[in-house]
Amino acid sequence: MSFIEPTENYASAQEVAGALVTLSSANKARLRYAAHLRSIGLIGVSWEDLLSEAAARALSGTRRWPKDVPFVAFMMQTVRSIASEEWHRLSTRGETLESDLQATDDNQEGSVLAEIVLDTVTPERVAQARSALREIEGLFIDDPDALSVFRGLALGHSPEETQVQAGMSAVSYASTQRRIRRTLANHFAEKR
């Protein structure tokens, strides 16, 4: 018995390329918007990077497009997945990075990781990230469910773990995510 789904259930590279080329202006805007939202707070990863990587994975077949899923929905999920990978990468690197940066700050010899990271993490970027986090926290200061979702994301918890810890249902969690997206989209749209 094989657990691998048949290839005919997935689009070919040519079908993916065709779908990319024929995207309407409205769907391109939707994808850009979704990628922009997912890139907020990521260090060294722009919304363009997320979209490019999603297209590259779809074209190469490392991320396969099920034919029964609308292409835009597939691309949005791919962007979400890539952004999640980046957040996970940042969170797992956090403790090591913090100690390496502290060692460098104390004029001790930094590790190889600190030398590599210091090429992309500048004091300006750290200040911008902290400012953005304070700004976002301010938007949700009176929304304990949203803060619980953020806390869970920051700790790398699954949605289910966050729901249990915050005493939220799956429906409440999904509703909170939508509220967060709307609030952030409106706030950052006003700042442009």
C-alpha positions as CSV (number, residue, x, y, z in Angstrom):
1,M,0.0,0.0,0.0
2,S,1.4,3.4,-1.0
3,F,0.8,6.6,0.9
4,I,2.1,8.8,-1.9
5,E,-0.7,10.4,-3.8
6,P,-0.7,9.9,-7.6
7,T,1.0,12.6,-9.7
8,E,-2.2,13.2,-11.7
9,N,-3.7,14.8,-8.6
10,Y,-1.1,17.6,-8.7
11,A,-0.3,20.2,-11.3
12,S,2.8,19.9,-13.5
13,A,5.5,22.6,-13.6
14,Q,4.0,23.8,-16.9
15,E,0.5,24.2,-15.3
16,V,2.0,26.1,-12.4
17,A,3.9,28.4,-14.9
18,G,0.7,28.9,-16.8
19,A,-1.2,29.8,-13.6
20,L,1.5,32.3,-12.6
21,V,1.5,34.0,-16.0
22,T,-2.3,34.2,-16.2
23,L,-2.9,35.7,-12.7
24,S,-5.3,38.6,-12.8
25,S,-4.3,42.0,-11.5
26,A,-6.6,41.5,-8.6
27,N,-5.1,38.1,-7.7
28,K,-1.6,39.5,-8.0
29,A,-2.6,42.3,-5.6
30,R,-4.1,39.7,-3.2
31,L,-0.9,37.7,-3.2
32,R,1.3,40.8,-2.7
33,Y,-0.9,41.9,0.2
34,A,-0.8,38.4,1.8
35,A,3.0,38.2,1.4
36,H,3.3,41.7,2.9
37,L,1.3,40.8,6.0
38,R,3.3,37.6,6.4
39,S,6.7,39.5,6.1
40,I,5.9,42.0,8.9
41,G,8.6,41.6,11.6
42,L,10.7,39.1,9.7
43,I,14.4,40.2,9.7
44,G,16.1,40.0,6.3
45,V,13.0,38.6,4.5
46,S,10.8,40.9,2.3
47,W,7.4,40.2,1.0
48,E,9.0,39.9,-2.5
49,D,11.3,37.2,-1.1
50,L,8.3,35.2,0.2
51,L,6.5,35.4,-3.1
52,S,9.6,34.5,-5.1
53,E,10.3,31.6,-2.9
54,A,6.7,30.4,-3.1
55,A,6.8,30.6,-6.9
56,A,10.2,28.8,-7.0
57,R,9.0,26.0,-4.8
58,A,5.8,25.6,-6.9
59,L,7.7,25.5,-10.2
60,S,10.4,23.1,-8.9
61,G,7.8,20.8,-7.4
62,T,9.1,21.0,-3.9
63,R,5.7,22.4,-3.0
64,R,3.1,20.7,-5.1
65,W,-0.2,22.3,-6.2
66,P,-3.1,20.0,-5.7
67,K,-5.4,20.4,-8.7
68,D,-8.5,20.6,-6.5
69,V,-7.2,23.7,-4.7
70,P,-7.5,27.2,-6.3
71,F,-4.1,28.4,-7.3
72,V,-4.3,31.7,-5.3
73,A,-5.2,29.8,-2.2
74,F,-2.3,27.4,-2.8
75,M,0.1,30.3,-3.2
76,M,-1.2,32.0,-0.1
77,Q,-0.7,28.8,1.9
78,T,2.8,28.4,0.5
79,V,3.7,32.0,1.4
80,R,2.3,31.3,4.9
81,S,4.3,28.2,5.2
82,I,7.6,29.9,4.1
83,A,7.0,32.7,6.6
84,S,6.3,30.2,9.3
85,E,9.6,28.5,8.5
86,E,11.4,31.8,8.8
87,W,9.8,32.6,12.1
88,H,10.7,29.1,13.4
89,R,14.3,29.7,12.1
90,L,14.5,33.0,14.0
91,S,13.0,31.6,17.2
92,T,15.3,28.5,17.3
93,R,18.2,30.8,16.7
94,G,17.1,33.3,19.3
95,E,18.9,32.0,22.4
96,T,22.2,31.3,20.7
97,L,22.0,34.6,18.8
98,E,21.3,36.5,22.0
99,S,24.3,35.0,23.9
100,D,26.5,35.4,20.8
101,L,25.6,39.1,20.5
102,Q,26.1,39.6,24.2
103,A,29.5,38.1,24.0
104,T,30.3,40.4,21.1
105,D,29.0,43.4,23.1
106,D,31.2,42.5,26.0
107,N,34.3,42.7,23.7
108,Q,34.7,38.9,24.0
109,E,35.4,36.9,21.0
110,G,32.1,36.2,19.2
111,S,31.2,32.9,17.6
112,V,31.0,32.1,13.9
113,L,27.2,32.5,14.2
114,A,27.5,36.0,15.6
115,E,29.9,37.0,12.8
116,I,27.4,35.7,10.2
117,V,24.4,37.2,11.9
118,L,26.0,40.6,12.5
119,D,26.2,41.0,8.7
120,T,22.4,41.2,8.6
121,V,21.4,42.2,12.1
122,T,22.3,45.9,12.5
123,P,21.5,48.1,15.5
124,E,19.1,50.0,13.2
125,R,17.2,46.7,12.3
126,V,17.0,45.7,15.9
127,A,15.7,49.1,16.9
128,Q,13.1,49.0,14.0
129,A,12.0,45.5,15.0
130,R,11.6,46.5,18.7
131,S,9.7,49.6,17.6
132,A,7.4,47.6,15.4
133,L,6.8,45.1,18.2
134,R,5.9,47.9,20.6
135,E,3.6,49.4,18.0
136,I,1.9,46.1,17.4
137,E,1.6,45.3,21.1
138,G,0.0,48.7,21.5
139,L,-2.6,47.9,18.9
140,F,-3.7,44.8,20.9
141,I,-3.1,45.9,24.5
142,D,-6.8,45.5,25.3
143,D,-7.1,42.2,23.4
144,P,-5.9,39.3,25.6
145,D,-6.8,36.7,23.0
146,A,-4.6,38.4,20.4
147,L,-1.7,38.7,22.9
148,S,-2.1,35.0,23.6
149,V,-1.8,34.2,19.9
150,F,1.3,36.4,19.6
151,R,2.8,34.8,22.7
152,G,2.2,31.4,21.3
153,L,3.8,32.3,17.9
154,A,6.8,33.9,19.7
155,L,7.3,30.7,21.7
156,G,6.9,28.5,18.6
157,H,3.8,26.8,19.9
158,S,1.3,25.1,17.6
159,P,-2.2,26.7,17.4
160,E,-3.5,23.8,19.4
161,E,-0.9,24.4,22.2
162,T,-1.8,28.1,22.2
163,Q,-5.5,27.3,22.4
164,V,-5.0,25.0,25.4
165,Q,-2.8,27.4,27.2
166,A,-5.1,30.4,26.6
167,G,-8.3,28.5,27.1
168,M,-9.5,29.3,23.5
169,S,-11.6,27.2,21.2
170,A,-10.4,26.5,17.6
171,V,-13.1,28.9,16.4
172,S,-12.1,31.6,18.8
173,Y,-8.4,31.2,17.8
174,A,-9.3,31.4,14.1
175,S,-11.5,34.5,14.8
176,T,-8.6,36.1,16.7
177,Q,-6.2,35.5,13.8
178,R,-8.6,37.2,11.4
179,R,-9.0,40.1,13.8
180,I,-5.2,40.4,14.0
181,R,-4.8,40.3,10.2
182,R,-7.5,43.0,9.7
183,T,-6.1,45.3,12.4
184,L,-2.5,45.0,11.1
185,A,-3.6,45.5,7.5
186,N,-5.6,48.6,8.4
187,H,-2.9,50.0,10.6
188,F,0.0,49.5,8.2
189,A,-2.1,50.6,5.2
190,E,-2.7,53.9,7.0
191,K,1.1,54.3,7.4
192,R,1.9,54.1,3.7
